[in-house]
Amino acid sequence: MEKLKFDDMKKTWYEIARYQEKPMDVNFELEIHKKLLEIFQVGEYYYYIFNPATASFEYVSDNVRNVMKVEKTTDFTPQYVFENMHPDDQNRFLAHEQKVLQFFSSLTPEQVLKYKVSYDYRLRCGDGSYKWILMQTVTIQSDDSGAVIRVIGVQTDISHLKTNNQPSGLSFIGLDGEKSYYNVPVNEIITVEINENTINLTSREKEVLRKIVEGKTSSQIADSLFISIHTVNSHRKKILQKTNSKSISELIIKVLNYNLL
């Protein structure tokens, strides 16, 4: 089986986020603790705040060092998770995340904050052993259109509960009276096709594109390349046209799929 790259996973997170940029309010700490109280733990656990637009953990609780045997919390990144996932679970993980995208795209903006996502996989610890990890995530920040900006995730060691070494299904658990869906059927991974031979980006456009993929804002790109924001936005428009992309999220999927940089 061909080994998946971490970039294959990031493309789905970019799409889930619809590549929105919004600073996190300092008062969110209270809301985070409220969400944590809704999740019952059956083993040792750690939690994190995940930003799908940047494919990064903005915070990881210190207990990850005990559970996953890593030296520092900063060592535990989304890339670390994916690269240390059991090879037999990587395709299923990617398919689940794409199903999450499909499900959340069907929700109203009000419903986005009312669903918990749950499934499990095997993750290799720092000492080389594998643990079954139950992943549960809840959206804690979204915009008016329902785009997911930040989620809180809780990962629990459930190795002691696994008697048959079989994975659990993907579930969308409704909160505040919403309907729940258990063991949801997962479609095969969707790919975006493109004829990369027809794309002819200039060197400057590739520089801007590289900054976009890194999660930089237009103002940050302008400052780093010593050009105006108007010029950056002009490059963005041309890049979208040349790649036949309707949005930045679609553009990034094509970049990651076809190595346009």
C-alpha positions as CSV (number, residue, x, y, z in Angstrom):
1,M,0.0,0.0,0.0
2,E,1.4,3.4,-0.9
3,K,2.3,5.5,2.1
4,L,0.2,8.6,2.4
5,K,1.9,12.0,2.8
6,F,0.9,14.4,5.6
7,D,0.0,16.9,2.9
8,D,-2.8,14.5,1.8
9,M,-4.3,15.1,5.2
10,K,-3.8,18.8,5.3
11,K,-5.9,19.4,2.1
12,T,-9.0,18.1,3.9
13,W,-8.5,20.3,6.9
14,Y,-8.0,23.4,4.7
15,E,-11.4,22.6,3.1
16,I,-13.1,22.0,6.4
17,A,-11.9,25.4,7.5
18,R,-12.7,27.1,4.2
19,Y,-9.4,28.8,4.9
20,Q,-10.9,31.5,7.3
21,E,-8.6,33.7,9.4
22,K,-10.0,35.0,12.7
23,P,-8.1,35.7,15.9
24,M,-9.2,33.7,19.0
25,D,-11.0,35.6,21.7
26,V,-9.3,35.5,25.1
27,N,-12.7,34.7,26.7
28,F,-12.9,31.4,24.9
29,E,-11.1,29.7,27.8
30,L,-14.4,29.5,29.7
31,E,-16.2,28.0,26.7
32,I,-13.4,25.5,26.3
33,H,-13.9,24.2,29.8
34,K,-17.6,24.0,29.3
35,K,-17.1,21.8,26.3
36,L,-14.6,19.6,28.2
37,L,-17.3,18.9,30.8
38,E,-19.5,17.4,28.1
39,I,-17.0,14.7,27.2
40,F,-16.7,11.7,29.6
41,Q,-13.3,10.1,29.7
42,V,-12.6,6.3,30.1
43,G,-8.8,6.5,30.3
44,E,-5.8,8.7,30.3
45,Y,-6.3,11.7,28.0
46,Y,-4.9,15.0,26.7
47,Y,-6.6,17.7,24.8
48,Y,-5.7,20.4,22.3
49,I,-7.0,23.3,20.3
50,F,-6.8,22.7,16.5
51,N,-6.9,25.3,13.8
52,P,-7.8,23.5,10.5
53,A,-7.0,26.5,8.3
54,T,-3.4,26.4,9.4
55,A,-3.4,22.6,10.1
56,S,-1.8,23.3,13.5
57,F,-2.3,22.8,17.2
58,E,-2.5,26.1,18.9
59,Y,-2.5,24.5,22.4
60,V,-1.7,21.0,23.6
61,S,-2.3,20.0,27.3
62,D,0.8,18.8,29.2
63,N,-0.6,15.3,29.8
64,V,0.3,14.4,26.2
65,R,3.8,13.7,27.5
66,N,2.5,11.0,29.8
67,V,0.1,9.4,27.4
68,M,2.1,9.5,24.2
69,K,5.6,9.5,25.8
70,V,6.8,12.6,24.0
71,E,9.4,14.9,25.6
72,K,7.7,18.2,24.9
73,T,4.2,19.3,24.1
74,T,5.6,21.1,21.1
75,D,6.7,17.8,19.7
76,F,3.1,16.8,19.3
77,T,1.9,18.3,16.1
78,P,-0.8,17.2,13.5
79,Q,2.1,16.1,11.3
80,Y,3.5,14.0,14.1
81,V,0.1,12.4,14.7
82,F,-0.3,11.5,11.0
83,E,3.2,10.2,10.5
84,N,3.1,8.1,13.7
85,M,-0.4,6.7,13.0
86,H,-0.5,2.9,12.3
87,P,-0.1,2.5,8.5
88,D,-3.3,0.4,8.3
89,D,-5.2,3.3,9.9
90,Q,-4.0,6.2,7.7
91,N,-6.4,5.7,4.8
92,R,-9.3,5.2,7.2
93,F,-8.4,8.4,9.1
94,L,-8.3,10.4,5.8
95,A,-11.6,9.0,4.7
96,H,-13.2,9.8,8.1
97,E,-11.9,13.4,7.9
98,Q,-13.3,13.8,4.4
99,K,-16.7,12.5,5.6
100,V,-16.5,15.0,8.5
101,L,-16.1,17.7,5.8
102,Q,-19.1,16.4,3.9
103,F,-21.2,16.2,7.1
104,F,-20.3,19.7,8.4
105,S,-20.9,21.2,5.0
106,S,-24.5,20.0,5.2
107,L,-25.2,21.7,8.6
108,T,-26.6,25.1,9.3
109,P,-24.3,27.6,10.9
110,E,-26.1,27.1,14.2
111,Q,-25.7,23.3,14.1
112,V,-21.9,23.4,13.5
113,L,-21.3,24.0,17.3
114,K,-23.7,21.3,18.3
115,Y,-21.9,18.1,17.1
116,K,-19.1,16.0,18.5
117,V,-17.1,13.9,16.1
118,S,-15.8,10.5,17.4
119,Y,-13.7,7.7,16.0
120,D,-10.5,5.8,16.9
121,Y,-7.1,4.7,15.5
122,R,-3.7,3.4,16.6
123,L,-1.0,5.9,17.4
124,R,2.7,5.1,18.0
125,C,4.1,6.4,21.3
126,G,7.6,7.9,21.8
127,D,8.8,4.5,23.1
128,G,7.7,2.7,19.9
129,S,4.6,1.0,21.3
130,Y,1.1,1.6,19.8
131,K,-2.0,2.7,21.7
132,W,-5.6,2.8,20.6
133,I,-6.7,6.5,20.7
134,L,-10.3,7.6,20.8
135,M,-10.5,11.0,19.2
136,Q,-13.4,13.3,20.1
137,T,-13.7,16.8,18.7
138,V,-16.1,19.7,19.1
139,T,-16.2,23.0,17.2
140,I,-15.6,25.9,19.6
141,Q,-15.4,28.7,17.1
142,S,-17.0,29.3,13.7
143,D,-18.1,32.2,11.6
144,D,-21.5,33.4,10.5
145,S,-21.4,31.1,7.4
146,G,-20.7,28.0,9.5
147,A,-17.0,27.7,8.6
148,V,-15.1,25.8,11.3
149,I,-12.3,28.1,12.7
150,R,-11.2,26.2,15.8
151,V,-12.0,22.9,17.4
152,I,-11.2,21.4,20.8
153,G,-10.0,17.8,20.6
154,V,-9.7,15.2,23.3
155,Q,-7.7,12.0,22.7
156,T,-8.1,9.2,25.2
157,D,-6.1,6.0,25.6
158,I,-8.7,3.2,25.2
159,S,-6.2,0.4,24.6
160,H,-7.5,-1.4,27.7
161,L,-11.0,-1.5,26.2
162,K,-9.9,-3.1,22.8
163,T,-10.4,-6.8,23.0
164,N,-10.6,-7.6,19.3
165,N,-8.2,-4.9,17.9
166,Q,-10.9,-3.6,15.6
167,P,-11.6,0.1,14.9
168,S,-14.8,1.8,16.0
169,G,-16.9,3.5,13.4
170,L,-17.3,7.2,12.7
171,S,-20.0,8.9,14.8
172,F,-21.5,12.4,14.8
173,I,-23.0,12.8,18.3
174,G,-25.6,15.5,18.5
175,L,-25.5,18.0,21.5
176,D,-28.4,20.2,22.7
177,G,-31.0,17.9,21.3
178,E,-29.5,17.4,17.8
179,K,-29.9,14.0,16.2
180,S,-26.9,11.6,16.5
181,Y,-25.5,9.4,13.8
182,Y,-23.4,6.3,14.7
183,N,-21.1,4.1,12.6
184,V,-21.7,6.4,9.6
185,P,-20.7,4.8,6.2
186,V,-17.6,6.4,4.8
187,N,-17.2,6.9,1.1
188,E,-13.9,6.4,-0.7
189,I,-11.4,9.3,-0.7
190,I,-12.3,12.0,-3.1
191,T,-9.5,13.5,-5.3
192,V,-9.5,16.7,-7.3
193,E,-8.3,16.3,-10.8
194,I,-6.4,19.0,-12.7
195,N,-4.2,19.2,-15.8
196,E,-1.1,20.8,-14.2
197,N,0.5,21.1,-17.7
198,T,-1.9,23.9,-18.5
199,I,-0.9,26.0,-15.4
200,N,1.8,28.6,-16.0
201,L,2.5,30.6,-12.9
202,T,5.1,33.3,-12.9
203,S,7.9,33.2,-10.3
204,R,6.2,36.0,-8.3
205,E,2.9,34.2,-8.4
206,K,4.6,31.1,-7.0
207,E,6.1,33.2,-4.2
208,V,2.7,34.5,-3.3
209,L,1.2,31.0,-3.6
210,R,3.8,29.6,-1.3
211,K,2.9,32.2,1.3
212,I,-0.8,31.5,0.9
213,V,-0.2,27.8,1.6
214,E,1.9,28.8,4.7
215,G,-1.3,30.5,6.0
216,K,-0.1,34.1,5.6
217,T,-2.5,37.0,5.3
218,S,-2.4,39.4,2.3
219,S,-0.8,42.0,4.6
220,Q,1.8,39.6,5.8
221,I,2.6,38.5,2.2
222,A,2.9,42.2,1.2
223,D,5.3,42.9,4.0
224,S,7.5,39.9,3.4
225,L,7.7,40.5,-0.4
226,F,7.9,44.3,-0.1
227,I,4.9,44.8,-2.4
228,S,1.5,46.5,-1.8
229,I,-1.6,44.6,-0.6
230,H,-3.3,45.6,-3.9
231,T,-0.6,43.8,-5.8
232,V,-0.9,40.7,-3.6
233,N,-4.7,40.6,-4.1
234,S,-4.1,41.0,-7.9
235,H,-1.7,38.0,-7.8
236,R,-4.3,36.0,-5.8
237,K,-6.9,36.7,-8.4
238,K,-4.7,35.6,-11.2
239,I,-3.6,32.5,-9.4
240,L,-7.2,31.5,-8.9
241,Q,-8.0,32.1,-12.5
242,K,-4.9,30.2,-13.8
243,T,-5.6,27.1,-11.6
244,N,-9.4,27.3,-12.3
245,S,-10.1,27.5,-8.5
246,K,-13.2,29.0,-7.1
247,S,-11.7,29.5,-3.6
248,I,-8.5,29.5,-1.7
249,S,-9.4,26.1,-0.1
250,E,-9.8,24.5,-3.6
251,L,-6.6,26.1,-4.7
252,I,-4.7,24.6,-1.7
253,I,-6.1,21.2,-2.4
254,K,-4.8,21.4,-6.0
255,V,-1.4,22.6,-4.7
256,L,-1.0,19.7,-2.3
257,N,-2.3,17.1,-4.8
258,Y,-0.2,18.2,-7.8
259,N,2.8,19.8,-6.2
260,L,2.3,23.1,-8.1
261,L,5.1,24.7,-6.1
